[in-house]
């Protein structure tokens, strides 16, 4: 699972971000949190990649190829984790 990743772009005080963090932790999925609070340059990255500046954004992928979920969609998150993470981590 070393090349598989889940990245959560979020910020403190974001209810949707906290719900996704809780979901990932409940499922025991490892993830990296990128806190965008007060860091406009990170929001600039989101804007360049996805044409948005809001969080949460969840990136899921392997081998440097990621797909993003741009809203709180647990079904899509689970689908991408199953597609990218579970086969190589099982």
PDB file of N, CA, C and O in Angstrom:
ATOM      1  N   UNK A   1       0.825  -1.196   0.000  1.00  0.00           N
ATOM      2  CA  UNK A   1       0.000   0.000   0.000  1.00  0.00           C
ATOM      3  C   UNK A   1       0.864   1.253   0.000  1.00  0.00           C
ATOM      4  O   UNK A   1       0.331   2.351   0.157  1.00  0.00           O
ATOM      5  N   UNK A   2       2.144   1.134  -0.166  1.00  0.00           N
ATOM      6  CA  UNK A   2       3.028   2.284  -0.075  1.00  0.00           C
ATOM      7  C   UNK A   2       2.780   3.309  -1.173  1.00  0.00           C
ATOM      8  O   UNK A   2       3.005   4.500  -0.959  1.00  0.00           O
ATOM      9  N   UNK A   3       2.325   2.878  -2.332  1.00  0.00           N
ATOM     10  CA  UNK A   3       2.094   3.834  -3.415  1.00  0.00           C
ATOM     11  C   UNK A   3       0.640   4.285  -3.476  1.00  0.00           C
ATOM     12  O   UNK A   3       0.293   5.110  -4.322  1.00  0.00           O
ATOM     13  N   UNK A   4      -0.213   3.768  -2.608  1.00  0.00           N
ATOM     14  CA  UNK A   4      -1.627   4.125  -2.574  1.00  0.00           C
ATOM     15  C   UNK A   4      -1.837   5.213  -1.540  1.00  0.00           C
ATOM     16  O   UNK A   4      -1.246   5.191  -0.460  1.00  0.00           O
ATOM     17  N   UNK A   5      -2.689   6.166  -1.889  1.00  0.00           N
ATOM     18  CA  UNK A   5      -2.901   7.279  -0.980  1.00  0.00           C
ATOM     19  C   UNK A   5      -4.333   7.779  -0.994  1.00  0.00           C
ATOM     20  O   UNK A   5      -5.044   7.707  -1.996  1.00  0.00           O
ATOM     21  N   UNK A   6      -4.722   8.291   0.172  1.00  0.00           N
ATOM     22  CA  UNK A   6      -5.937   9.078   0.320  1.00  0.00           C
ATOM     23  C   UNK A   6      -5.476  10.391   0.923  1.00  0.00           C
ATOM     24  O   UNK A   6      -4.822  10.414   1.966  1.00  0.00           O
ATOM     25  N   UNK A   7      -5.819  11.476   0.263  1.00  0.00           N
ATOM     26  CA  UNK A   7      -5.444  12.806   0.731  1.00  0.00           C
ATOM     27  C   UNK A   7      -6.721  13.602   0.948  1.00  0.00           C
ATOM     28  O   UNK A   7      -7.560  13.710   0.054  1.00  0.00           O
ATOM     29  N   UNK A   8      -6.857  14.155   2.141  1.00  0.00           N
ATOM     30  CA  UNK A   8      -8.005  14.998   2.465  1.00  0.00           C
ATOM     31  C   UNK A   8      -7.520  16.434   2.596  1.00  0.00           C
ATOM     32  O   UNK A   8      -6.720  16.757   3.475  1.00  0.00           O
ATOM     33  N   UNK A   9      -8.010  17.282   1.719  1.00  0.00           N
ATOM     34  CA  UNK A   9      -7.766  18.719   1.811  1.00  0.00           C
ATOM     35  C   UNK A   9      -8.899  19.275   2.660  1.00  0.00           C
ATOM     36  O   UNK A   9     -10.066  19.128   2.295  1.00  0.00           O
ATOM     37  N   UNK A  10      -8.584  19.906   3.778  1.00  0.00           N
ATOM     38  CA  UNK A  10      -9.620  20.399   4.669  1.00  0.00           C
ATOM     39  C   UNK A  10      -9.133  21.559   5.505  1.00  0.00           C
ATOM     40  O   UNK A  10      -8.059  22.115   5.275  1.00  0.00           O
ATOM     41  N   UNK A  11      -9.958  21.912   6.490  1.00  0.00           N
ATOM     42  CA  UNK A  11      -9.582  22.979   7.422  1.00  0.00           C
ATOM     43  C   UNK A  11     -10.356  22.780   8.716  1.00  0.00           C
ATOM     44  O   UNK A  11     -11.423  22.166   8.736  1.00  0.00           O
ATOM     45  N   UNK A  12      -9.794  23.312   9.794  1.00  0.00           N
ATOM     46  CA  UNK A  12     -10.468  23.259  11.090  1.00  0.00           C
ATOM     47  C   UNK A  12     -11.771  24.033  11.009  1.00  0.00           C
ATOM     48  O   UNK A  12     -11.851  25.065  10.343  1.00  0.00           O
ATOM     49  N   UNK A  13     -12.789  23.530  11.689  1.00  0.00           N
ATOM     50  CA  UNK A  13     -14.073  24.214  11.707  1.00  0.00           C
ATOM     51  C   UNK A  13     -14.978  23.866  10.533  1.00  0.00           C
ATOM     52  O   UNK A  13     -16.114  24.337  10.468  1.00  0.00           O
ATOM     53  N   UNK A  14     -14.495  23.058   9.616  1.00  0.00           N
ATOM     54  CA  UNK A  14     -15.294  22.645   8.454  1.00  0.00           C
ATOM     55  C   UNK A  14     -16.047  21.370   8.826  1.00  0.00           C
ATOM     56  O   UNK A  14     -15.446  20.309   8.993  1.00  0.00           O
ATOM     57  N   UNK A  15     -17.353  21.485   8.952  1.00  0.00           N
ATOM     58  CA  UNK A  15     -18.173  20.346   9.366  1.00  0.00           C
ATOM     59  C   UNK A  15     -18.060  19.181   8.384  1.00  0.00           C
ATOM     60  O   UNK A  15     -17.939  18.029   8.802  1.00  0.00           O
ATOM     61  N   UNK A  16     -18.097  19.468   7.095  1.00  0.00           N
ATOM     62  CA  UNK A  16     -18.001  18.405   6.087  1.00  0.00           C
ATOM     63  C   UNK A  16     -16.635  17.724   6.137  1.00  0.00           C
ATOM     64  O   UNK A  16     -16.538  16.510   5.960  1.00  0.00           O
ATOM     65  N   UNK A  17     -15.587  18.500   6.376  1.00  0.00           N
ATOM     66  CA  UNK A  17     -14.240  17.926   6.500  1.00  0.00           C
ATOM     67  C   UNK A  17     -14.186  16.975   7.685  1.00  0.00           C
ATOM     68  O   UNK A  17     -13.636  15.879   7.576  1.00  0.00           O
ATOM     69  N   UNK A  18     -14.751  17.382   8.813  1.00  0.00           N
ATOM     70  CA  UNK A  18     -14.757  16.550  10.010  1.00  0.00           C
ATOM     71  C   UNK A  18     -15.548  15.262   9.789  1.00  0.00           C
ATOM     72  O   UNK A  18     -15.158  14.200  10.273  1.00  0.00           O
ATOM     73  N   UNK A  19     -16.651  15.357   9.062  1.00  0.00           N
ATOM     74  CA  UNK A  19     -17.448  14.162   8.765  1.00  0.00           C
ATOM     75  C   UNK A  19     -16.660  13.178   7.904  1.00  0.00           C
ATOM     76  O   UNK A  19     -16.743  11.968   8.112  1.00  0.00           O
ATOM     77  N   UNK A  20     -15.906  13.684   6.954  1.00  0.00           N
ATOM     78  CA  UNK A  20     -15.106  12.807   6.098  1.00  0.00           C
ATOM     79  C   UNK A  20     -13.946  12.211   6.899  1.00  0.00           C
ATOM     80  O   UNK A  20     -13.639  11.029   6.745  1.00  0.00           O
ATOM     81  N   UNK A  21     -13.299  13.007   7.748  1.00  0.00           N
ATOM     82  CA  UNK A  21     -12.242  12.482   8.616  1.00  0.00           C
ATOM     83  C   UNK A  21     -12.781  11.346   9.479  1.00  0.00           C
ATOM     84  O   UNK A  21     -12.144  10.299   9.597  1.00  0.00           O
ATOM     85  N   UNK A  22     -13.942  11.546  10.075  1.00  0.00           N
ATOM     86  CA  UNK A  22     -14.549  10.517  10.920  1.00  0.00           C
ATOM     87  C   UNK A  22     -14.845   9.261  10.117  1.00  0.00           C
ATOM     88  O   UNK A  22     -14.616   8.148  10.590  1.00  0.00           O
ATOM     89  N   UNK A  23     -15.350   9.438   8.910  1.00  0.00           N
ATOM     90  CA  UNK A  23     -15.654   8.302   8.042  1.00  0.00           C
ATOM     91  C   UNK A  23     -14.386   7.508   7.724  1.00  0.00           C
ATOM     92  O   UNK A  23     -14.376   6.282   7.842  1.00  0.00           O
ATOM     93  N   UNK A  24     -13.326   8.195   7.324  1.00  0.00           N
ATOM     94  CA  UNK A  24     -12.071   7.526   6.982  1.00  0.00           C
ATOM     95  C   UNK A  24     -11.492   6.798   8.190  1.00  0.00           C
ATOM     96  O   UNK A  24     -10.998   5.677   8.069  1.00  0.00           O
ATOM     97  N   UNK A  25     -11.554   7.439   9.356  1.00  0.00           N
ATOM     98  CA  UNK A  25     -11.020   6.821  10.568  1.00  0.00           C
ATOM     99  C   UNK A  25     -11.863   5.624  11.002  1.00  0.00           C
ATOM    100  O   UNK A  25     -11.323   4.612  11.449  1.00  0.00           O
ATOM    101  N   UNK A  26     -13.183   5.737  10.870  1.00  0.00           N
ATOM    102  CA  UNK A  26     -14.081   4.634  11.210  1.00  0.00           C
ATOM    103  C   UNK A  26     -13.791   3.410  10.351  1.00  0.00           C
ATOM    104  O   UNK A  26     -13.866   2.277  10.828  1.00  0.00           O
ATOM    105  N   UNK A  27     -13.459   3.639   9.081  1.00  0.00           N
ATOM    106  CA  UNK A  27     -13.153   2.553   8.143  1.00  0.00           C
ATOM    107  C   UNK A  27     -11.697   2.098   8.234  1.00  0.00           C
ATOM    108  O   UNK A  27     -11.295   1.165   7.539  1.00  0.00           O
ATOM    109  N   UNK A  28     -10.908   2.752   9.086  1.00  0.00           N
ATOM    110  CA  UNK A  28      -9.479   2.456   9.248  1.00  0.00           C
ATOM    111  C   UNK A  28      -8.678   2.684   7.971  1.00  0.00           C
ATOM    112  O   UNK A  28      -7.719   1.961   7.700  1.00  0.00           O
ATOM    113  N   UNK A  29      -9.071   3.690   7.183  1.00  0.00           N
ATOM    114  CA  UNK A  29      -8.320   4.060   5.994  1.00  0.00           C
ATOM    115  C   UNK A  29      -7.248   5.073   6.401  1.00  0.00           C
ATOM    116  O   UNK A  29      -7.546   6.061   7.072  1.00  0.00           O
ATOM    117  N   UNK A  30      -6.030   4.831   6.002  1.00  0.00           N
ATOM    118  CA  UNK A  30      -4.962   5.792   6.239  1.00  0.00           C
ATOM    119  C   UNK A  30      -5.138   6.951   5.267  1.00  0.00           C
ATOM    120  O   UNK A  30      -5.469   6.752   4.099  1.00  0.00           O
ATOM    121  N   UNK A  31      -4.912   8.158   5.763  1.00  0.00           N
ATOM    122  CA  UNK A  31      -5.033   9.330   4.901  1.00  0.00           C
ATOM    123  C   UNK A  31      -4.074  10.397   5.382  1.00  0.00           C
ATOM    124  O   UNK A  31      -3.624  10.395   6.527  1.00  0.00           O
ATOM    125  N   UNK A  32      -3.778  11.305   4.478  1.00  0.00           N
ATOM    126  CA  UNK A  32      -2.960  12.471   4.807  1.00  0.00           C
ATOM    127  C   UNK A  32      -3.878  13.686   4.775  1.00  0.00           C
ATOM    128  O   UNK A  32      -4.648  13.863   3.831  1.00  0.00           O
ATOM    129  N   UNK A  33      -3.798  14.515   5.798  1.00  0.00           N
ATOM    130  CA  UNK A  33      -4.592  15.733   5.864  1.00  0.00           C
ATOM    131  C   UNK A  33      -3.737  16.915   5.425  1.00  0.00           C
ATOM    132  O   UNK A  33      -2.635  17.123   5.933  1.00  0.00           O
ATOM    133  N   UNK A  34      -4.255  17.678   4.483  1.00  0.00           N
ATOM    134  CA  UNK A  34      -3.626  18.939   4.095  1.00  0.00           C
ATOM    135  C   UNK A  34      -4.544  20.048   4.579  1.00  0.00           C
ATOM    136  O   UNK A  34      -5.635  20.239   4.042  1.00  0.00           O
ATOM    137  N   UNK A  35      -4.098  20.783   5.604  1.00  0.00           N
ATOM    138  CA  UNK A  35      -4.887  21.842   6.217  1.00  0.00           C
ATOM    139  C   UNK A  35      -4.676  23.138   5.433  1.00  0.00           C
ATOM    140  O   UNK A  35      -3.566  23.668   5.385  1.00  0.00           O
ATOM    141  N   UNK A  36      -5.737  23.639   4.826  1.00  0.00           N
ATOM    142  CA  UNK A  36      -5.635  24.844   3.995  1.00  0.00           C
ATOM    143  C   UNK A  36      -5.932  26.127   4.778  1.00  0.00           C
ATOM    144  O   UNK A  36      -5.879  27.221   4.216  1.00  0.00           O
ATOM    145  N   UNK A  37      -6.242  25.998   6.069  1.00  0.00           N
ATOM    146  CA  UNK A  37      -6.604  27.162   6.887  1.00  0.00           C
ATOM    147  C   UNK A  37      -5.499  28.218   6.855  1.00  0.00           C
ATOM    148  O   UNK A  37      -4.365  27.963   7.261  1.00  0.00           O
ATOM    149  N   UNK A  38      -5.851  29.404   6.368  1.00  0.00           N
ATOM    150  CA  UNK A  38      -4.905  30.518   6.326  1.00  0.00           C
ATOM    151  C   UNK A  38      -3.788  30.368   5.302  1.00  0.00           C
ATOM    152  O   UNK A  38      -2.809  31.112   5.341  1.00  0.00           O
ATOM    153  N   UNK A  39      -3.922  29.428   4.401  1.00  0.00           N
ATOM    154  CA  UNK A  39      -2.864  29.165   3.416  1.00  0.00           C
ATOM    155  C   UNK A  39      -3.444  29.305   2.011  1.00  0.00           C
ATOM    156  O   UNK A  39      -3.806  28.320   1.367  1.00  0.00           O
ATOM    157  N   UNK A  40      -3.523  30.537   1.559  1.00  0.00           N
ATOM    158  CA  UNK A  40      -4.108  30.798   0.244  1.00  0.00           C
ATOM    159  C   UNK A  40      -3.371  30.073  -0.873  1.00  0.00           C
ATOM    160  O   UNK A  40      -3.981  29.719  -1.882  1.00  0.00           O
ATOM    161  N   UNK A  41      -2.061  29.842  -0.713  1.00  0.00           N
ATOM    162  CA  UNK A  41      -1.313  29.151  -1.764  1.00  0.00           C
ATOM    163  C   UNK A  41      -1.821  27.718  -1.948  1.00  0.00           C
ATOM    164  O   UNK A  41      -1.763  27.184  -3.056  1.00  0.00           O
ATOM    165  N   UNK A  42      -2.317  27.087  -0.876  1.00  0.00           N
ATOM    166  CA  UNK A  42      -2.894  25.746  -1.032  1.00  0.00           C
ATOM    167  C   UNK A  42      -4.246  25.806  -1.736  1.00  0.00           C
ATOM    168  O   UNK A  42      -4.577  24.928  -2.533  1.00  0.00           O
ATOM    169  N   UNK A  43      -5.016  26.836  -1.443  1.00  0.00           N
ATOM    170  CA  UNK A  43      -6.281  27.012  -2.170  1.00  0.00           C
ATOM    171  C   UNK A  43      -6.001  27.330  -3.647  1.00  0.00           C
ATOM    172  O   UNK A  43      -6.785  26.965  -4.523  1.00  0.00           O
ATOM    173  N   UNK A  44      -4.888  28.008  -3.914  1.00  0.00           N
ATOM    174  CA  UNK A  44      -4.473  28.254  -5.300  1.00  0.00           C
ATOM    175  C   UNK A  44      -4.193  26.931  -6.015  1.00  0.00           C
ATOM    176  O   UNK A  44      -4.509  26.780  -7.195  1.00  0.00           O
ATOM    177  N   UNK A  45      -3.599  25.977  -5.297  1.00  0.00           N
ATOM    178  CA  UNK A  45      -3.344  24.651  -5.873  1.00  0.00           C
ATOM    179  C   UNK A  45      -4.668  23.982  -6.235  1.00  0.00           C
ATOM    180  O   UNK A  45      -4.813  23.428  -7.325  1.00  0.00           O
ATOM    181  N   UNK A  46      -5.637  24.036  -5.312  1.00  0.00           N
ATOM    182  CA  UNK A  46      -6.952  23.445  -5.604  1.00  0.00           C
ATOM    183  C   UNK A  46      -7.605  24.121  -6.813  1.00  0.00           C
ATOM    184  O   UNK A  46      -8.222  23.462  -7.650  1.00  0.00           O
ATOM    185  N   UNK A  47      -7.458  25.427  -6.887  1.00  0.00           N
ATOM    186  CA  UNK A  47      -8.041  26.158  -8.013  1.00  0.00           C
ATOM    187  C   UNK A  47      -7.378  25.746  -9.328  1.00  0.00           C
ATOM    188  O   UNK A  47      -8.057  25.577 -10.341  1.00  0.00           O
ATOM    189  N   UNK A  48      -6.072  25.586  -9.312  1.00  0.00           N
ATOM    190  CA  UNK A  48      -5.353  25.187 -10.524  1.00  0.00           C
ATOM    191  C   UNK A  48      -5.728  23.757 -10.937  1.00  0.00           C
ATOM    192  O   UNK A  48      -5.869  23.464 -12.125  1.00  0.00           O
ATOM    193  N   UNK A  49      -5.887  22.876  -9.949  1.00  0.00           N
ATOM    194  CA  UNK A  49      -6.177  21.474 -10.259  1.00  0.00           C
ATOM    195  C   UNK A  49      -7.647  21.234 -10.605  1.00  0.00           C
ATOM    196  O   UNK A  49      -7.960  20.489 -11.534  1.00  0.00           O
ATOM    197  N   UNK A  50      -8.556  21.878  -9.843  1.00  0.00           N
ATOM    198  CA  UNK A  50      -9.978  21.517  -9.942  1.00  0.00           C
ATOM    199  C   UNK A  50     -10.910  22.701 -10.173  1.00  0.00           C
ATOM    200  O   UNK A  50     -12.128  22.530 -10.222  1.00  0.00           O
ATOM    201  N   UNK A  51     -10.350  23.898 -10.314  1.00  0.00           N
ATOM    202  CA  UNK A  51     -11.133  25.105 -10.540  1.00  0.00           C
ATOM    203  C   UNK A  51     -12.085  25.402  -9.380  1.00  0.00           C
ATOM    204  O   UNK A  51     -13.178  25.931  -9.583  1.00  0.00           O
ATOM    205  N   UNK A  52     -11.657  25.053  -8.159  1.00  0.00           N
ATOM    206  CA  UNK A  52     -12.411  25.361  -6.945  1.00  0.00           C
ATOM    207  C   UNK A  52     -11.433  25.823  -5.876  1.00  0.00           C
ATOM    208  O   UNK A  52     -10.231  25.573  -5.971  1.00  0.00           O
ATOM    209  N   UNK A  53     -11.956  26.499  -4.856  1.00  0.00           N
ATOM    210  CA  UNK A  53     -11.123  26.929  -3.729  1.00  0.00           C
ATOM    211  C   UNK A  53     -11.675  26.409  -2.405  1.00  0.00           C
ATOM    212  O   UNK A  53     -11.121  26.704  -1.346  1.00  0.00           O
ATOM    213  N   UNK A  54     -12.753  25.643  -2.455  1.00  0.00           N
ATOM    214  CA  UNK A  54     -13.389  25.181  -1.223  1.00  0.00           C
ATOM    215  C   UNK A  54     -12.917  23.786  -0.845  1.00  0.00           C
ATOM    216  O   UNK A  54     -12.367  23.050  -1.665  1.00  0.00           O
ATOM    217  N   UNK A  55     -13.143  23.446   0.407  1.00  0.00           N
ATOM    218  CA  UNK A  55     -12.854  22.115   0.915  1.00  0.00           C
ATOM    219  C   UNK A  55     -14.152  21.556   1.488  1.00  0.00           C
ATOM    220  O   UNK A  55     -15.059  22.328   1.800  1.00  0.00           O
ATOM    221  N   UNK A  56     -14.264  20.291   1.630  1.00  0.00           N
ATOM    222  CA  UNK A  56     -13.250  19.264   1.479  1.00  0.00           C
ATOM    223  C   UNK A  56     -13.051  18.825   0.032  1.00  0.00           C
ATOM    224  O   UNK A  56     -13.964  18.882  -0.792  1.00  0.00           O
ATOM    225  N   UNK A  57     -11.836  18.390  -0.244  1.00  0.00           N
ATOM    226  CA  UNK A  57     -11.490  17.698  -1.477  1.00  0.00           C
ATOM    227  C   UNK A  57     -10.768  16.432  -1.051  1.00  0.00           C
ATOM    228  O   UNK A  57      -9.848  16.484  -0.235  1.00  0.00           O
ATOM    229  N   UNK A  58     -11.175  15.303  -1.595  1.00  0.00           N
ATOM    230  CA  UNK A  58     -10.550  14.034  -1.279  1.00  0.00           C
ATOM    231  C   UNK A  58      -9.911  13.513  -2.554  1.00  0.00           C
ATOM    232  O   UNK A  58     -10.588  13.315  -3.562  1.00  0.00           O
ATOM    233  N   UNK A  59      -8.598  13.293  -2.505  1.00  0.00           N
ATOM    234  CA  UNK A  59      -7.879  12.720  -3.639  1.00  0.00           C
ATOM    235  C   UNK A  59      -7.524  11.278  -3.291  1.00  0.00           C
ATOM    236  O   UNK A  59      -7.013  10.994  -2.208  1.00  0.00           O
ATOM    237  N   UNK A  60      -7.801  10.381  -4.221  1.00  0.00           N
ATOM    238  CA  UNK A  60      -7.562   8.961  -4.005  1.00  0.00           C
ATOM    239  C   UNK A  60      -6.868   8.418  -5.237  1.00  0.00           C
ATOM    240  O   UNK A  60      -7.311   8.649  -6.361  1.00  0.00           O
ATOM    241  N   UNK A  61      -5.763   7.686  -5.023  1.00  0.00           N
ATOM    242  CA  UNK A  61      -5.088   7.129  -6.178  1.00  0.00           C
ATOM    243  C   UNK A  61      -3.866   6.313  -5.837  1.00  0.00           C
ATOM    244  O   UNK A  61      -3.541   6.076  -4.674  1.00  0.00           O
ATOM    245  N   UNK A  62      -3.202   5.893  -6.892  1.00  0.00           N
ATOM    246  CA  UNK A  62      -1.974   5.111  -6.784  1.00  0.00           C
ATOM    247  C   UNK A  62      -1.010   5.571  -7.860  1.00  0.00           C
ATOM    248  O   UNK A  62      -1.412   6.145  -8.872  1.00  0.00           O
ATOM    249  N   UNK A  63       0.266   5.310  -7.629  1.00  0.00           N
ATOM    250  CA  UNK A  63       1.307   5.575  -8.634  1.00  0.00           C
ATOM    251  C   UNK A  63       1.250   7.004  -9.171  1.00  0.00           C
ATOM    252  O   UNK A  63       1.541   7.230 -10.346  1.00  0.00           O
ATOM    253  N   UNK A  64       0.883   7.963  -8.337  1.00  0.00           N
ATOM    254  CA  UNK A  64       0.863   9.361  -8.751  1.00  0.00           C
ATOM    255  C   UNK A  64      -0.344   9.762  -9.577  1.00  0.00           C
ATOM    256  O   UNK A  64      -0.441  10.916  -9.996  1.00  0.00           O
ATOM    257  N   UNK A  65      -1.272   8.837  -9.824  1.00  0.00           N
ATOM    258  CA  UNK A  65      -2.495   9.138 -10.567  1.00  0.00           C
ATOM    259  C   UNK A  65      -3.657   9.184  -9.584  1.00  0.00           C
ATOM    260  O   UNK A  65      -4.018   8.171  -8.985  1.00  0.00           O
ATOM    261  N   UNK A  66      -4.231  10.357  -9.427  1.00  0.00           N
ATOM    262  CA  UNK A  66      -5.285  10.552  -8.441  1.00  0.00           C
ATOM    263  C   UNK A  66      -6.589  10.968  -9.101  1.00  0.00           C
ATOM    264  O   UNK A  66      -6.605  11.629 -10.140  1.00  0.00           O
ATOM    265  N   UNK A  67      -7.677  10.562  -8.468  1.00  0.00           N
ATOM    266  CA  UNK A  67      -8.996  11.055  -8.824  1.00  0.00           C
ATOM    267  C   UNK A  67      -9.520  11.793  -7.613  1.00  0.00           C
ATOM    268  O   UNK A  67      -9.207  11.429  -6.480  1.00  0.00           O
ATOM    269  N   UNK A  68     -10.310  12.822  -7.837  1.00  0.00           N
ATOM    270  CA  UNK A  68     -10.785  13.658  -6.738  1.00  0.00           C
ATOM    271  C   UNK A  68     -12.289  13.554  -6.575  1.00  0.00           C
ATOM    272  O   UNK A  68     -13.039  13.410  -7.540  1.00  0.00           O
ATOM    273  N   UNK A  69     -12.700  13.632  -5.322  1.00  0.00           N
ATOM    274  CA  UNK A  69     -14.103  13.780  -4.959  1.00  0.00           C
ATOM    275  C   UNK A  69     -14.211  15.192  -4.409  1.00  0.00           C
ATOM    276  O   UNK A  69     -13.553  15.530  -3.425  1.00  0.00           O
ATOM    277  N   UNK A  70     -15.034  16.015  -5.038  1.00  0.00           N
ATOM    278  CA  UNK A  70     -15.067  17.441  -4.731  1.00  0.00           C
ATOM    279  C   UNK A  70     -16.201  17.833  -3.799  1.00  0.00           C
ATOM    280  O   UNK A  70     -16.423  19.019  -3.555  1.00  0.00           O
ATOM    281  N   UNK A  71     -16.917  16.849  -3.279  1.00  0.00           N
ATOM    282  CA  UNK A  71     -17.965  17.125  -2.315  1.00  0.00           C
ATOM    283  C   UNK A  71     -18.096  15.920  -1.398  1.00  0.00           C
ATOM    284  O   UNK A  71     -17.451  14.893  -1.613  1.00  0.00           O
ATOM    285  N   UNK A  72     -18.922  16.047  -0.388  1.00  0.00           N
ATOM    286  CA  UNK A  72     -19.090  14.971   0.589  1.00  0.00           C
ATOM    287  C   UNK A  72     -19.964  13.876  -0.024  1.00  0.00           C
ATOM    288  O   UNK A  72     -21.185  13.876   0.129  1.00  0.00           O
ATOM    289  N   UNK A  73     -19.311  12.945  -0.721  1.00  0.00           N
ATOM    290  CA  UNK A  73     -20.001  11.853  -1.402  1.00  0.00           C
ATOM    291  C   UNK A  73     -19.342  10.541  -0.966  1.00  0.00           C
ATOM    292  O   UNK A  73     -18.392  10.073  -1.593  1.00  0.00           O
ATOM    293  N   UNK A  74     -19.860   9.956   0.116  1.00  0.00           N
ATOM    294  CA  UNK A  74     -19.247   8.761   0.683  1.00  0.00           C
ATOM    295  C   UNK A  74     -19.280   7.578  -0.278  1.00  0.00           C
ATOM    296  O   UNK A  74     -18.370   6.749  -0.268  1.00  0.00           O
ATOM    297  N   UNK A  75     -20.297   7.492  -1.092  1.00  0.00           N
ATOM    298  CA  UNK A  75     -20.382   6.402  -2.072  1.00  0.00           C
ATOM    299  C   UNK A  75     -19.244   6.499  -3.089  1.00  0.00           C
ATOM    300  O   UNK A  75     -18.615   5.493  -3.420  1.00  0.00           O
ATOM    301  N   UNK A  76     -18.984   7.695  -3.576  1.00  0.00           N
ATOM    302  CA  UNK A  76     -17.895   7.894  -4.537  1.00  0.00           C
ATOM    303  C   UNK A  76     -16.536   7.673  -3.874  1.00  0.00           C
ATOM    304  O   UNK A  76     -15.635   7.093  -4.480  1.00  0.00           O
ATOM    305  N   UNK A  77     -16.387   8.136  -2.629  1.00  0.00           N
ATOM    306  CA  UNK A  77     -15.139   7.917  -1.904  1.00  0.00           C
ATOM    307  C   UNK A  77     -14.878   6.422  -1.777  1.00  0.00           C
ATOM    308  O   UNK A  77     -13.773   5.956  -2.054  1.00  0.00           O
ATOM    309  N   UNK A  78     -15.889   5.672  -1.360  1.00  0.00           N
ATOM    310  CA  UNK A  78     -15.749   4.230  -1.181  1.00  0.00           C
ATOM    311  C   UNK A  78     -15.419   3.548  -2.508  1.00  0.00           C
ATOM    312  O   UNK A  78     -14.576   2.652  -2.559  1.00  0.00           O
ATOM    313  N   UNK A  79     -16.086   3.974  -3.577  1.00  0.00           N
ATOM    314  CA  UNK A  79     -15.827   3.398  -4.903  1.00  0.00           C
ATOM    315  C   UNK A  79     -14.357   3.592  -5.307  1.00  0.00           C
ATOM    316  O   UNK A  79     -13.710   2.655  -5.774  1.00  0.00           O
ATOM    317  N   UNK A  80     -13.843   4.796  -5.126  1.00  0.00           N
ATOM    318  CA  UNK A  80     -12.452   5.066  -5.515  1.00  0.00           C
ATOM    319  C   UNK A  80     -11.455   4.345  -4.614  1.00  0.00           C
ATOM    320  O   UNK A  80     -10.411   3.891  -5.084  1.00  0.00           O
ATOM    321  N   UNK A  81     -11.763   4.238  -3.341  1.00  0.00           N
ATOM    322  CA  UNK A  81     -10.874   3.492  -2.440  1.00  0.00           C
ATOM    323  C   UNK A  81     -10.847   2.032  -2.850  1.00  0.00           C
ATOM    324  O   UNK A  81      -9.779   1.421  -2.907  1.00  0.00           O
ATOM    325  N   UNK A  82     -12.003   1.470  -3.134  1.00  0.00           N
ATOM    326  CA  UNK A  82     -12.045   0.076  -3.580  1.00  0.00           C
ATOM    327  C   UNK A  82     -11.267  -0.111  -4.889  1.00  0.00           C
ATOM    328  O   UNK A  82     -10.571  -1.110  -5.070  1.00  0.00           O
ATOM    329  N   UNK A  83     -11.394   0.845  -5.779  1.00  0.00           N
ATOM    330  CA  UNK A  83     -10.733   0.771  -7.085  1.00  0.00           C
ATOM    331  C   UNK A  83      -9.212   0.917  -6.971  1.00  0.00           C
ATOM    332  O   UNK A  83      -8.464   0.185  -7.618  1.00  0.00           O
ATOM    333  N   UNK A  84      -8.759   1.870  -6.140  1.00  0.00           N
ATOM    334  CA  UNK A  84      -7.336   2.203  -6.107  1.00  0.00           C
ATOM    335  C   UNK A  84      -6.573   1.614  -4.922  1.00  0.00           C
ATOM    336  O   UNK A  84      -5.391   1.292  -5.048  1.00  0.00           O
ATOM    337  N   UNK A  85      -7.219   1.475  -3.800  1.00  0.00           N
ATOM    338  CA  UNK A  85      -6.502   1.143  -2.572  1.00  0.00           C
ATOM    339  C   UNK A  85      -6.637  -0.326  -2.197  1.00  0.00           C
ATOM    340  O   UNK A  85      -5.634  -1.011  -1.999  1.00  0.00           O
ATOM    341  N   UNK A  86      -7.843  -0.804  -2.101  1.00  0.00           N
ATOM    342  CA  UNK A  86      -8.051  -2.146  -1.558  1.00  0.00           C
ATOM    343  C   UNK A  86      -7.408  -3.264  -2.370  1.00  0.00           C
ATOM    344  O   UNK A  86      -6.838  -4.172  -1.765  1.00  0.00           O
ATOM    345  N   UNK A  87      -7.463  -3.258  -3.691  1.00  0.00           N
ATOM    346  CA  UNK A  87      -6.835  -4.377  -4.414  1.00  0.00           C
ATOM    347  C   UNK A  87      -5.334  -4.504  -4.122  1.00  0.00           C
ATOM    348  O   UNK A  87      -4.828  -5.618  -3.991  1.00  0.00           O
ATOM    349  N   UNK A  88      -4.630  -3.395  -4.021  1.00  0.00           N
ATOM    350  CA  UNK A  88      -3.190  -3.468  -3.783  1.00  0.00           C
ATOM    351  C   UNK A  88      -2.862  -3.617  -2.314  1.00  0.00           C
ATOM    352  O   UNK A  88      -1.757  -4.030  -1.962  1.00  0.00           O
ATOM    353  N   UNK A  89      -3.828  -3.280  -1.435  1.00  0.00           N
ATOM    354  CA  UNK A  89      -3.567  -3.359  -0.004  1.00  0.00           C
ATOM    355  C   UNK A  89      -4.082  -4.621   0.637  1.00  0.00           C
ATOM    356  O   UNK A  89      -3.848  -4.845   1.825  1.00  0.00           O
ATOM    357  N   UNK A  90      -4.780  -5.457  -0.115  1.00  0.00           N
ATOM    358  CA  UNK A  90      -5.364  -6.665   0.451  1.00  0.00           C
ATOM    359  C   UNK A  90      -4.341  -7.762   0.568  1.00  0.00           C
ATOM    360  O   UNK A  90      -4.661  -8.858   1.028  1.00  0.00           O
TER     361      UNK A  90
END
